[in-house]
Amino acid sequence: REYMGAKEIVVFELFATEDVLRRRMIKRGDSVEQATERVEHDRKAFSAFWVPKEIPHHVIDTRDMSVKDVANEIYNLVNQV
């Protein structure tokens, strides 16, 4: 609604398996039940996710990456555009 200009949109999809996501949530303090509910919710919520081909799209497999590694990867990809 408030967007003006000719800025390029770049989409970053951060991927990890459901098992990795569940373990990360438990490690940060969520209960097993909360983590399982979140994974199930997200599976449904993002099942129809798609990005139009004309939008630059980067998929980053975060399974074996730290938060800092992911941030650096995004930073590097943004600076390539």
C-alpha positions as CSV (number, residue, x, y, z in Angstrom):
1,R,0.0,0.0,0.0
2,E,2.8,2.4,0.8
3,Y,5.4,1.0,-1.5
4,M,6.7,3.4,-4.1
5,G,9.7,3.0,-6.4
6,A,11.3,0.5,-8.6
7,K,12.9,-1.7,-5.9
8,E,13.6,-5.3,-6.8
9,I,12.0,-8.0,-4.6
10,V,14.1,-10.9,-3.7
11,V,12.7,-13.9,-1.9
12,F,14.7,-16.1,0.5
13,E,13.3,-19.5,1.4
14,L,15.0,-20.9,4.5
15,F,14.7,-24.7,4.4
16,A,15.2,-27.3,7.2
17,T,13.5,-30.6,7.8
18,E,10.6,-30.8,10.2
19,D,12.8,-32.8,12.6
20,V,15.5,-30.1,12.6
21,L,12.9,-27.4,13.1
22,R,11.3,-29.4,16.0
23,R,14.7,-29.9,17.7
24,R,15.6,-26.2,17.3
25,M,12.3,-25.1,19.0
26,I,12.8,-27.6,21.9
27,K,16.4,-26.3,22.3
28,R,15.2,-22.7,22.5
29,G,12.7,-23.7,25.3
30,D,9.5,-24.8,23.6
31,S,7.9,-27.9,24.9
32,V,7.7,-31.0,22.7
33,E,4.0,-30.5,22.3
34,Q,4.4,-26.8,21.3
35,A,7.1,-27.7,18.8
36,T,5.0,-30.5,17.3
37,E,2.0,-28.2,17.0
38,R,4.0,-25.5,15.3
39,V,5.5,-27.9,12.8
40,E,2.0,-29.3,12.0
41,H,0.6,-25.7,11.7
42,D,3.5,-24.6,9.4
43,R,3.1,-27.7,7.2
44,K,-0.4,-26.7,6.4
45,A,0.2,-22.9,6.3
46,F,3.0,-23.1,3.8
47,S,1.8,-26.0,1.7
48,A,0.6,-23.7,-1.1
49,F,3.6,-21.4,-1.0
50,W,5.1,-20.5,-4.3
51,V,7.1,-17.6,-5.8
52,P,6.5,-16.2,-9.3
53,K,9.3,-17.1,-11.6
54,E,10.0,-13.4,-12.4
55,I,11.0,-12.8,-8.7
56,P,14.6,-13.7,-7.8
57,H,14.3,-16.6,-5.5
58,H,17.0,-18.2,-3.3
59,V,16.6,-21.4,-1.3
60,I,19.0,-21.8,1.6
61,D,19.3,-25.2,3.2
62,T,19.8,-24.2,6.9
63,R,20.0,-27.7,8.3
64,D,23.7,-27.5,9.2
65,M,24.0,-23.7,9.5
66,S,24.2,-21.4,12.5
67,V,22.1,-18.3,12.6
68,K,25.2,-16.3,11.8
69,D,26.0,-18.5,8.8
70,V,22.4,-18.0,7.5
71,A,22.7,-14.2,7.9
72,N,26.0,-14.2,6.1
73,E,24.6,-16.2,3.2
74,I,21.7,-13.9,2.9
75,Y,24.0,-10.9,3.0
76,N,26.2,-12.3,0.3
77,L,23.3,-13.1,-1.9
78,V,21.8,-9.7,-1.5
79,N,25.1,-8.1,-2.5
80,Q,25.2,-10.1,-5.7
81,V,21.9,-8.6,-6.9
